[in-house]
Amino acid sequence: MSSTEHPFLDGTVKRLLIDGQWCEARTGRTFESRNPATGDLLATIAEGDAADIDRAVAAARRAFESGPWPRMLPAERQNILLRLADLLDARCEDFALLDTLDMGSPIRHTQGSVGLLAGVLRYNAGMARALHGETLHPSVPDMFAATVKEPVGVCGAIIPWNGPLWATVLKVAPVLATGCTLVLKPAEDASLSPLLFGALCLEAGVPPGVINVVPGHGATAGAALAAHLDVDKMSFTGSEVTGRKIVQASAGNLKRLSLELGGKSPNIVFADADLDAAVPAAAIAAFANSGQVCSAGTRLFVERPIAEAFAAEVARFAANLRIGDGRDPETDLGPLVSARQMSRVAGYIDGARAEGARVVSGGCRMSGAPWDAGYFMPPTVLADLCDEMQVVREEVFGPVVSVLPFDTAEEAVRRANATPFGLGAGVWTRDLARAHRLGRALRAGSVWVNCYNMIDPAVPSGGYKASGYGREYGTLHLEEHLQVKSLWFRTA
């Protein structure tokens, strides 16, 4: 199959979605999307900037205040979300292949994601009819008080390239459930699935202007959206550096923010763990999606008596993972998303070598046919490290894991928490009391015990510290999109 054998990749310029219409960027500029496994051109995409963001925000404001959307009943929003889920199920192969072509993730991974994301839509559909306030009993004579929950308004969202459909659905679903409107700025490295999902929203009956999709660069379109004075809430998934810029940009109108930022997640393995389960899980925790996962378990703390053998077993397991073009159903790991990302990951590995780390496996870009056409880095296991090394401290966002021996549970917790990040953490042990102690002691938004990176639409996910604030999934995700209004009534 060639890279262009997809119904959406028909050779036409992919335009912006604003107010229910497909339109060119005001400047007429475009950018290219290329398959990171082959270098083939997939599509040319209209490049939005501040003027296009202005148009999209204005459309979202009109839709929120004067279109059919604010008059829709919860049951009607629910029905739209259920239709959207059904349409996504029906187009599963199209969306999975598009994500695979655009950012390289293996087709088995993207196919599995679509099913879970349809579940996210259905969960939010159920919640659309379950939003409620409270009746209260104030200590004031002859008064009745109640709260109601109302949509926060026009939302902006900026999403990353490592899971374009995934991030799109997570931003769109609570917006539709709560009655808000949205301007979505996809990553320039992976804008195709967000645009196709925008078309799916229109097909499901979402009114014009409720969902707008404006691809473009972060410094232009993204910055304009983050600073826009008519955006009531911003949601961002991406790097800590950009997250800080969005916090600064939000000051203009004190817009509400939810941020899911970087991670340097610890995965702690005790000698009493089920090692037959822990070895493959530790490898997948670090290497899934070629390490391009915010919560990847890249700091692998292993109890000292088993550390060297465990590192060797992780390297052995990783060596058997099949690397290649994500379209092959046998592929386990695809390419990195771009030349820029390849250079970044290689730089961290070279820096680790210079600081004295030992490369147990991997460590060099794959070369020769067919690797030269894409950005392929094998799973890399590093040992003989110290916690102060750059590769241990900073988010690499590539298939690199640092194996770090420890002697006591207290030491493991102290070192695991000695990071500015706090997105996820893992614990592997048969000792239930120890598992509970570490689960409480680790400073992370999600702690997985004898598993890793588990996700469910009903279970919230988010970060501590520099990994951001706010939550996705679950009821807390919808609360991010709601205002609480208190109503007072004199009864006598």
C-alpha positions in Angstrom: 0.0 0.0 0.0 1.4 3.4 -0.9 1.2 6.3 1.7 -1.5 8.0 -0.3 -4.0 5.1 -0.5 -6.5 6.6 1.9 -9.8 8.3 1.0 -8.9 11.5 2.8 -5.6 11.8 1.0 -7.0 12.8 -2.5 -4.4 15.3 -3.5 -6.5 18.4 -2.5 -5.3 21.0 -0.1 -6.7 20.2 3.4 -8.4 23.4 4.5 -9.4 24.9 7.8 -12.8 24.1 9.4 -14.3 27.4 10.6 -18.1 28.0 11.2 -19.0 24.7 9.5 -17.2 25.6 6.3 -13.8 24.5 4.8 -11.8 27.5 4.0 -8.3 28.6 2.9 -6.0 30.4 5.3 -6.2 34.2 5.0 -2.5 34.3 3.9 -2.9 31.4 1.5 0.1 29.7 3.1 0.3 25.9 3.3 2.6 23.3 4.9 3.3 19.7 4.1 2.5 16.5 6.0 4.9 13.6 5.3 4.9 10.0 6.3 7.8 9.7 8.9 8.4 6.0 7.9 9.0 6.7 4.2 9.2 10.5 3.7 6.3 10.3 1.2 4.1 13.4 0.9 0.7 12.7 2.4 -1.1 16.1 2.0 -0.7 19.8 1.8 -2.5 21.6 4.6 -3.7 25.2 4.9 -1.6 27.1 7.5 -3.7 29.1 9.9 -2.4 32.1 11.8 -3.7 34.8 14.1 -6.3 36.1 11.6 -7.7 32.6 11.1 -7.8 32.1 14.9 -9.8 35.3 15.2 -12.3 34.0 12.6 -12.6 30.7 14.4 -13.1 32.3 17.8 -15.7 34.6 16.5 -17.6 31.6 15.0 -17.3 29.7 18.3 -18.7 32.8 20.1 -21.7 33.1 17.8 -22.4 29.4 18.1 -22.3 29.6 21.8 -24.5 32.6 22.2 -26.9 32.8 19.3 -27.0 29.6 17.2 -29.0 26.5 17.8 -26.4 25.1 20.2 -27.3 27.0 23.4 -31.0 26.0 23.0 -30.2 22.3 22.6 -31.4 20.0 25.4 -29.0 17.7 27.2 -30.7 14.7 25.4 -30.0 16.3 22.1 -26.3 16.8 22.9 -26.2 13.2 24.1 -27.7 12.0 20.8 -25.0 13.9 18.8 -22.3 12.3 20.9 -23.7 8.8 20.4 -24.0 9.4 16.7 -20.4 10.6 16.7 -19.3 7.5 18.5 -21.1 5.3 16.0 -19.6 7.1 13.0 -16.1 6.8 14.6 -16.7 3.0 15.0 -17.8 2.8 11.4 -14.7 4.7 10.2 -12.2 2.9 12.5 -9.9 1.7 9.8 -9.8 5.1 8.1 -8.9 6.9 11.3 -6.4 4.3 12.4 -4.6 4.3 9.1 -4.5 8.1 8.9 -2.8 8.4 12.3 -0.3 5.6 11.3 0.5 7.4 8.1 0.8 10.9 9.7 2.9 10.2 12.8 4.1 6.6 12.4 2.3 4.7 15.2 1.8 1.0 14.4 -1.6 0.2 13.0 -2.4 -2.3 15.8 -1.9 0.5 18.3 -4.0 3.0 16.4 -6.8 0.5 15.7 -7.0 -0.2 19.4 -7.1 3.5 20.3 -10.2 4.1 18.1 -12.3 1.6 20.0 -11.3 3.2 23.3 -12.0 6.7 22.0 -15.5 5.7 20.9 -16.0 4.6 24.5 -14.8 8.1 25.6 -17.5 9.7 23.4 -20.2 7.3 24.8 -19.1 8.0 28.4 -19.5 11.8 27.8 -22.8 11.2 26.1 -24.1 9.6 29.3 -22.7 12.5 31.4 -24.4 15.1 29.2 -27.7 14.2 31.0 -26.1 13.8 34.4 -24.9 17.4 35.0 -26.5 18.8 38.1 -26.3 21.4 40.9 -27.3 21.2 44.5 -30.0 22.5 46.8 -28.5 24.1 49.9 -29.7 25.2 53.3 -28.3 28.6 54.2 -28.4 29.9 57.7 -30.4 32.9 56.6 -34.1 33.1 57.4 -36.7 32.9 54.6 -34.1 32.0 52.0 -33.7 29.1 49.5 -30.4 28.6 47.8 -29.4 26.3 44.9 -26.5 25.9 42.5 -26.7 25.4 38.7 -23.9 24.4 36.4 -23.4 26.2 33.1 -21.0 25.8 30.2 -17.9 27.9 30.7 -18.1 29.2 27.1 -15.7 29.3 24.2 -12.8 26.9 24.7 -9.5 26.7 22.9 -7.4 23.5 22.7 -3.8 22.9 21.5 -2.9 19.3 21.1 0.4 17.3 20.4 1.4 15.1 17.5 2.0 11.8 19.5 -1.7 10.8 19.4 -3.6 13.2 17.1 -7.0 11.4 17.1 -6.7 10.5 20.8 -6.0 14.1 21.8 -8.8 15.5 19.5 -11.5 13.3 21.0 -10.4 14.1 24.6 -10.8 17.8 23.8 -14.0 17.6 21.8 -16.0 15.1 24.0 -16.5 17.2 27.2 -17.0 20.4 25.1 -20.0 18.7 23.4 -21.3 17.1 26.6 -21.3 20.4 28.5 -22.6 22.7 25.8 -19.4 24.7 25.2 -17.8 25.5 21.8 -14.2 24.8 20.7 -11.4 26.1 18.5 -8.9 23.3 18.1 -5.2 23.9 17.0 -3.6 20.5 16.0 0.1 20.0 16.0 1.6 20.8 12.6 3.3 17.4 12.6 0.0 15.6 12.7 -3.1 17.6 11.6 -4.9 15.1 9.4 -7.0 13.1 11.9 -8.2 16.3 13.7 -9.4 17.7 10.4 -11.2 14.4 9.4 -12.7 14.3 12.9 -14.0 17.8 12.4 -15.8 16.5 9.3 -17.2 13.7 11.3 -18.6 16.1 13.8 -20.5 17.9 11.1 -21.8 14.6 9.8 -23.0 13.7 13.3 -25.1 16.9 13.5 -22.8 19.3 15.4 -24.0 22.8 14.4 -21.6 25.1 12.5 -19.2 27.0 14.7 -19.3 24.6 17.6 -16.2 22.7 16.6 -13.6 24.6 14.6 -10.2 23.1 13.5 -7.3 25.5 12.6 -4.0 23.8 11.8 -0.9 26.0 12.0 2.3 26.6 13.9 2.6 27.1 17.6 4.3 30.5 17.4 1.5 31.9 15.3 -1.8 30.1 15.5 -1.2 28.5 18.9 0.1 31.7 20.5 -2.9 33.7 19.2 -5.4 31.1 20.5 -3.7 31.0 24.0 -3.8 34.8 24.3 -7.2 35.5 22.7 -9.4 37.7 24.9 -12.6 36.0 23.8 -11.5 32.5 24.8 -12.9 31.5 28.2 -10.9 28.3 28.7 -7.7 26.9 27.3 -6.7 23.2 27.3 -3.2 22.3 26.4 -1.4 18.9 26.1 2.3 19.2 25.4 5.7 20.3 26.7 6.3 22.0 30.1 8.0 24.9 28.3 5.0 25.7 26.1 2.7 25.2 29.0 4.5 28.0 30.9 4.0 30.3 27.9 0.3 29.5 27.8 0.0 30.3 31.5 1.6 33.7 30.8 -0.7 34.3 27.8 -3.8 33.5 29.8 -3.3 36.6 32.0 -5.0 38.9 29.6 -8.5 37.8 30.5 -7.6 35.3 33.3 -9.0 32.5 31.2 -9.4 29.1 32.9 -6.6 26.6 32.1 -6.1 22.9 32.1 -2.6 21.6 31.3 -1.3 18.1 30.7 2.4 18.6 30.4 5.6 16.5 30.3 6.6 13.6 32.5 9.7 11.7 33.6 7.8 8.8 35.2 9.4 6.4 37.6 8.6 2.7 37.3 9.7 0.8 40.5 10.4 -2.9 40.4 11.1 -4.8 43.6 12.8 -8.2 43.7 9.6 -9.9 44.9 7.6 -8.8 41.9 6.3 -11.2 39.3 9.2 -10.7 37.0 7.7 -12.6 34.1 5.0 -9.9 34.0 7.2 -7.0 35.0 9.9 -7.4 32.3 7.6 -7.0 29.2 5.5 -4.4 31.0 8.5 -2.3 31.8 9.7 -2.5 28.2 6.3 -1.5 26.8 6.0 1.3 29.5 9.1 2.9 28.1 9.0 2.0 24.4 5.3 2.0 23.3 4.7 4.5 20.5 8.5 4.6 20.2 8.7 6.3 23.6 6.5 9.2 22.4 4.2 9.1 25.4 4.0 11.7 28.2 3.6 9.2 30.9 6.3 6.7 29.6 8.0 4.9 32.4 11.5 6.1 31.4 13.1 6.0 34.9 13.2 2.3 35.7 14.2 1.8 39.3 15.1 -1.8 40.0 16.0 -3.3 43.4 19.7 -3.8 43.4 19.9 -7.6 43.6 18.1 -8.0 40.4 18.9 -4.8 38.6 21.6 -6.0 36.2 19.7 -9.1 35.2 16.4 -7.2 34.9 18.1 -4.6 32.5 19.4 -7.5 30.4 15.9 -9.1 30.2 14.3 -5.8 29.2 17.0 -5.4 26.5 16.3 -9.0 25.3 12.6 -8.4 25.2 13.1 -5.1 23.3 15.4 -6.7 20.8 12.5 -9.0 19.8 10.2 -6.1 19.1 9.6 -5.6 15.4 10.5 -2.2 14.1 9.2 -0.8 10.8 6.5 0.9 8.8 3.4 1.1 11.0 1.2 0.0 8.2 2.5 -3.6 8.6 0.2 -5.3 11.2 3.3 -7.2 12.5 5.1 -3.9 13.5 5.5 -3.3 17.2 7.4 0.1 17.0 7.2 2.7 14.2 9.4 5.7 13.5 9.9 8.8 15.5 7.7 11.6 14.1 10.3 13.8 12.4 13.9 14.6 11.8 13.8 17.1 14.5 12.6 14.5 17.0 15.2 12.0 15.8 17.9 14.6 16.4 16.6 15.4 19.9 16.6 11.7 20.9 20.0 11.0 19.4 21.4 14.0 21.3 20.2 12.6 24.6 21.8 9.2 23.9 25.1 10.8 22.9 25.0 13.0 25.9 24.4 10.0 28.2 27.5 8.2 26.6 29.6 11.3 27.2 28.5 11.4 30.9 29.6 7.8 31.3 26.4 5.8 30.8 26.6 2.3 29.4 24.4 1.4 26.4 23.0 -2.1 27.1 21.1 -2.2 23.8 20.1 0.1 20.9 21.6 3.6 21.0 22.1 4.4 17.3 19.7 5.4 14.5 18.9 2.4 12.3 20.5 2.8 8.8 20.4 1.1 5.4 17.3 0.1 3.5 14.5 0.6 4.4 15.5 2.6 7.5 17.2 5.6 5.7 13.8 6.8 4.4 12.4 7.3 7.8 13.3 8.2 11.4 13.9 4.8 13.1 15.5 4.5 16.5 15.7 1.1 18.2 14.7 0.6 21.9 17.6 1.8 23.9 18.4 0.6 27.4 20.9 2.6 29.4 22.7 1.5 32.6 25.5 2.8 34.9 23.7 6.1 35.4 23.3 8.6 38.2 20.2 10.6 38.9 21.9 13.9 37.9 22.5 12.9 34.3 20.5 14.9 31.7 19.0 11.8 30.2 17.6 10.8 33.6 16.3 14.2 34.6 14.7 15.4 31.3 11.9 14.1 29.1 13.5 12.5 26.1 10.3 11.5 24.3 11.9 8.6 22.5 12.5 4.9 23.0 15.0 5.3 25.8 14.9 3.9 29.3 17.3 4.5 32.2 17.8 1.5 34.6 18.6 2.8 38.1 19.3 0.4 41.0 18.0 1.1 44.5 18.4 -0.5 47.9 15.3 0.4 50.0 11.7 1.4 49.4 12.3 4.7 51.1 15.2 5.4 48.8 13.1 4.5 45.7 10.3 6.9 46.8 12.7 9.7 47.5 14.5 9.4 44.2 11.3 8.8 42.2 9.8 12.0 43.7 13.0 14.0 43.1 11.8 15.5 39.8 9.9 18.5 38.7 7.4 16.2 37.0 4.5 14.1 38.4 2.4 12.6 35.7 2.6 8.8 36.3 4.4 6.2 38.3 4.5 2.4 38.5 5.1 -0.1 41.4 5.8 -3.8 41.0 5.7 -5.9 44.1 3.7 -8.8 45.7 3.7 -7.0 49.0 0.3 -5.5 49.3 1.1 -3.3 52.3 4.2 -1.9 50.5 2.2 -1.3 47.4 -0.3 0.8 49.3 2.5 2.8 51.1 4.2 3.6 47.8 0.9 4.3 46.0 0.3 7.1 48.6 3.9 8.3 48.8 4.6 8.8 45.1 3.8 12.3 43.9 2.1 11.6 40.6 -1.4 12.0 39.2 -1.7 8.2 38.4 0.1 5.3 40.2 -0.2 1.9 38.6 0.5 -1.1 40.8 1.5 -4.3 39.0 0.4 -2.7 35.7 1.3 0.4 33.7 -0.5 3.1 31.7 -4.0 1.8 32.3 -6.7 4.1 31.0 -10.5 4.1 31.3 -13.0 6.9 30.4 -14.3 7.0 34.0 -10.9 7.3 35.7 -9.3 10.7 35.9 -5.8 11.4 34.6 -3.5 14.4 35.1 -0.4 15.7 36.6 1.2 16.9 39.8 3.9 19.7 39.9 5.2 20.7 36.5 3.2 18.0 34.8 0.3 20.4 34.8 -3.1 20.7 36.5 -6.7 19.8 35.7 -7.9 16.3 34.8 -9.0 14.4 31.7 -11.4 11.5 31.7 -14.1 11.0 34.3 -16.5 13.5 35.8 -13.6 15.9 36.7 -13.0 16.4 33.0 -16.5 17.7 32.5 -16.2 20.0 35.6 -13.3 21.7 33.9 -15.8 23.0 31.3 -18.5 24.2 33.8 -19.2 27.3 35.8 -21.1 27.1 39.1 -23.8 29.7 39.7 -25.5 30.2 43.0 -29.2 31.2 43.0 -30.9 32.8 46.0 -34.7 33.0 46.5 -36.5 34.9 49.2 -39.4 32.6 50.3 -41.3 35.0 52.5 
